Amino acid sequence: MMKIIGVTGGIGSGKTTIINYIKEKGFAVYIADDAGKKVMQKPEIIQQINELFNKEVLLEDGFLDRSKIASLVFTDNDKLQQLNNIVHPAVGLDFEEFKKENSNEKVIFKETAVLFESGSYKKCDATILITAPLEIRIQRVMQRDNITKEQVESRIKNQLSDDEKAALATYIVENIDLKQAFKSIDDIITKILIN
């Protein structure tokens, strides 16, 4: 019986580093953000999203202007919800395909920023929350994206707090010291494989 392990963490928590580590260990890893980008290139999805935004989000090459979409939904929760209602079901179908392609795997790790917000954690056998102190997260994102502290803080405000996520998570990995975080991940994987 295949186990689905959800992996998430707020912006700047280092979840990408952790997920890459899991991938390097040879596990099947599904990255929902990459899948979202992929499904947003499908003609029927492009059409639905373009209509949602009054035909104002297409680039000259016929693909979606993702940065324009991001800026439009950033301040409009209603539009964000409508966009998610188009993209999330398509990603869900894509994940079902991924599971079929990896049907011989004992464990699949599914990384998604909105694991708890979307409710998809309910379909997982266990969840791992990657956390780090707020100041560390802010510093990481400022350096990575070359943006101001205020910009990072406004992005963080759009996500559930770590406390809210922790209440729902099976496992919590604090990612301050990478070596220690990797050790925690190894311990969790061992537990998952044994159970």
KENU-573987 format. One line per field, with one value per residue (C-alpha): residue in three letters; x, y, z. Coordinates in Angstrom, 1 decimal, padded with zeros to 4 digits. Last residue first. Layout:
BEGIN
r (ALA_...)
east (X_...)
north (Y_...)
up (Z_...)
//
This chain:
BEGIN
r (ASN_ILE_LEU_ILE_LYS_THR_ILE_ILE_ASP_ASP_ILE_SER_LYS_PHE_ALA_GLN_LYS_LEU_ASP_ILE_ASN_GLU_VAL_ILE_TYR_THR_ALA_LEU_ALA_ALA_LYS_GLU_ASP_ASP_SER_LEU_GLN_ASN_LYS_ILE_ARG_SER_GLU_VAL_GLN_GLU_LYS_THR_ILE_ASN_ASP_ARG_GLN_MET_VAL_ARG_GLN_ILE_ARG_ILE_GLU_LEU_PRO_ALA_THR_ILE_LEU_ILE_THR_ALA_ASP_CYS_LYS_LYS_TYR_SER_GLY_SER_GLU_PHE_LEU_VAL_ALA_THR_GLU_LYS_PHE_ILE_VAL_LYS_GLU_ASN_SER_ASN_GLU_LYS_LYS_PHE_GLU_GLU_PHE_ASP_LEU_GLY_VAL_ALA_PRO_HIS_VAL_ILE_ASN_ASN_LEU_GLN_GLN_LEU_LYS_ASP_ASN_ASP_THR_PHE_VAL_LEU_SER_ALA_ILE_LYS_SER_ARG_ASP_LEU_PHE_GLY_ASP_GLU_LEU_LEU_VAL_GLU_LYS_ASN_PHE_LEU_GLU_ASN_ILE_GLN_GLN_ILE_ILE_GLU_PRO_LYS_GLN_MET_VAL_LYS_LYS_GLY_ALA_ASP_ASP_ALA_ILE_TYR_VAL_ALA_PHE_GLY_LYS_GLU_LYS_ILE_TYR_ASN_ILE_ILE_THR_THR_LYS_GLY_SER_GLY_ILE_GLY_GLY_THR_VAL_GLY_ILE_ILE_LYS_MET_MET)
east (004.9_008.6_008.9_007.3_009.4_012.6_011.5_010.9_014.4_016.1_014.1_015.3_018.9_018.5_017.2_020.2_022.6_020.7_020.9_017.9_015.3_012.9_011.2_007.6_005.9_002.2_001.1_-002.4_-001.6_001.8_000.0_-001.8_001.3_003.4_000.9_-001.4_-000.1_-001.1_000.7_004.0_003.7_003.2_006.1_008.4_007.4_008.0_011.5_012.4_013.1_016.2_014.3_016.9_018.4_015.1_013.6_016.4_016.3_012.6_012.8_015.5_013.5_010.4_012.1_012.2_009.7_009.3_006.0_005.8_002.5_001.3_-001.0_-002.1_-005.6_-006.5_-003.4_-005.2_-007.3_-006.2_-004.9_-003.2_-001.0_-000.9_002.9_002.9_005.4_004.1_006.4_005.5_006.2_006.1_006.8_005.6_002.7_005.1_003.5_000.0_000.8_002.0_-001.2_-003.2_-001.0_-001.9_-005.6_-005.1_-003.1_-006.1_-008.4_-006.1_-005.7_-009.3_-010.7_-007.3_-008.0_-011.4_-010.0_-007.3_-010.0_-011.9_-008.8_-007.9_-004.7_-002.2_-004.6_-003.7_000.0_000.3_-001.7_000.7_003.7_002.2_001.6_-000.2_000.9_-000.2_003.3_002.3_001.5_-002.0_-003.3_-005.9_-008.6_-011.1_-009.1_-011.4_-011.5_-007.7_-007.8_-010.4_-008.6_-005.1_-006.7_-008.1_-004.9_-002.6_000.3_-001.2_-001.1_002.7_003.1_000.8_002.8_005.9_004.2_002.8_006.2_005.8_008.8_009.5_012.2_015.8_017.7_018.5_014.7_014.5_017.4_015.7_012.6_014.6_016.2_012.9_011.3_013.8_011.4_011.7_008.0_006.0_006.5_005.0_005.6_002.7_003.5_001.5_001.9_001.5_000.0)
north (001.8_001.0_003.1_006.1_005.9_005.6_008.6_010.6_009.8_010.7_014.0_014.9_014.1_016.4_019.2_018.7_019.1_022.1_024.0_026.3_024.1_023.0_019.8_019.2_015.9_014.9_018.5_019.9_022.0_022.8_024.5_026.9_027.6_028.1_030.8_030.3_032.2_035.6_037.4_035.7_037.5_040.9_040.2_039.4_042.7_044.7_043.1_044.3_042.2_040.5_037.2_034.9_037.5_039.0_035.5_034.1_037.1_036.9_033.2_033.7_036.5_034.3_031.3_028.2_025.6_022.6_020.8_017.1_015.4_011.8_009.4_012.3_012.8_015.1_017.2_018.3_020.7_023.6_025.7_022.7_021.7_025.2_025.4_021.9_019.1_015.6_012.8_009.3_006.2_002.5_003.1_000.6_002.8_005.6_006.4_005.8_008.2_010.8_010.5_011.1_014.1_015.5_015.1_017.0_019.7_020.2_020.4_023.0_025.3_026.3_026.6_028.2_031.0_031.6_031.7_034.1_036.3_036.5_037.1_040.2_041.9_039.3_038.0_040.7_040.8_037.0_037.1_039.8_037.6_034.5_036.1_033.2_031.7_032.7_033.8_037.5_037.1_036.5_038.0_040.7_038.5_039.6_038.0_034.9_034.6_034.3_031.7_029.6_029.8_029.0_026.0_024.7_025.3_023.5_025.7_026.4_022.7_022.8_025.8_024.1_020.9_022.8_024.3_020.9_019.3_015.5_013.5_009.8_008.8_008.2_009.8_012.7_013.4_013.7_016.1_018.1_018.3_019.6_022.3_023.3_023.4_026.0_027.8_031.0_031.0_028.8_025.1_022.0_018.3_015.8_012.1_009.8_006.1_003.3_000.0)
up (010.1_009.5_006.4_008.0_011.1_009.0_006.9_010.1_011.4_008.1_008.0_011.5_010.5_007.5_009.8_012.1_009.2_007.9_011.2_011.3_009.7_012.5_011.3_012.5_012.0_011.8_011.0_011.8_014.9_013.4_010.5_012.7_014.7_011.5_010.5_007.5_004.5_003.1_006.0_004.9_001.5_003.3_005.5_002.6_000.8_004.1_004.5_001.1_-002.0_-003.5_-004.1_-002.3_000.0_001.2_001.3_003.6_005.9_006.3_007.1_009.7_011.3_011.4_013.1_010.9_010.0_007.7_008.3_007.5_006.9_007.2_005.3_003.0_001.6_004.5_003.8_000.6_002.6_000.4_003.3_004.9_001.9_000.5_-000.2_-001.7_-001.7_-002.2_-001.1_-002.4_-000.4_-001.2_-004.9_-007.5_-008.5_-009.6_-013.0_-011.5_-008.6_-011.0_-013.0_-009.8_-009.1_-012.6_-011.8_-008.5_-010.4_-012.7_-009.6_-008.1_-011.1_-011.9_-008.4_-007.4_-009.9_-008.5_-005.0_-006.1_-007.8_-004.5_-002.5_-004.5_-003.4_-004.6_-007.2_-009.8_-009.0_-009.4_-012.6_-014.0_-012.9_-014.5_-017.9_-019.5_-022.8_-026.2_-027.4_-027.2_-023.5_-022.2_-019.0_-020.0_-021.5_-018.8_-015.9_-015.5_-019.3_-019.5_-016.7_-018.5_-021.9_-020.4_-018.6_-021.9_-023.8_-021.2_-020.1_-016.7_-016.1_-016.2_-013.9_-011.4_-011.7_-010.8_-007.8_-006.8_-006.5_-006.6_-005.1_-005.7_-003.2_-004.2_-001.3_-003.6_-003.8_000.0_000.0_-002.8_-000.6_002.3_000.2_-001.3_002.2_003.4_005.7_003.6_002.6_004.9_005.0_003.4_002.8_002.4_002.7_000.5_001.5_-001.1_000.0)
//
